[in-house]
Amino acid sequence: MELNQTTEVAVQVSAAERAEEQKLLRRLQMMMNMTMQVIAQDESLTIDEAAQMIGDSRKAALAMFPGKELAYDLIWKPRFQRLMRERFRIM
């Protein structure tokens, strides 16, 4: 009986952890999309301000998911680089 209870508790904990991670992932996605939209659409934004926004979003992402620098560099960095090239016509 104790083994079944322990297993059941472990399953509940892992389900709660997965739900929390999914919540964080949705929050991260929304934050990155909003950052990209502001950079793309705000005509008054300077290149320095856009770069600062990207840096701040990176810090926030790594605060939410510590140790995931590689994932950020593989997923979000190329998107921001492409956006900066398109928005500010830089090579």
Secondary structure, DSSP 4 states (H G I P E B T S, - for coil): -HHHHHHHHHHHHHHHHHHHHHHHHHHHHHHHHHHHHHHHH-TT--HHHHHHHHHHHHHHHHHHSTT-HHHHHHHHHHHHHHHHHHHHT--
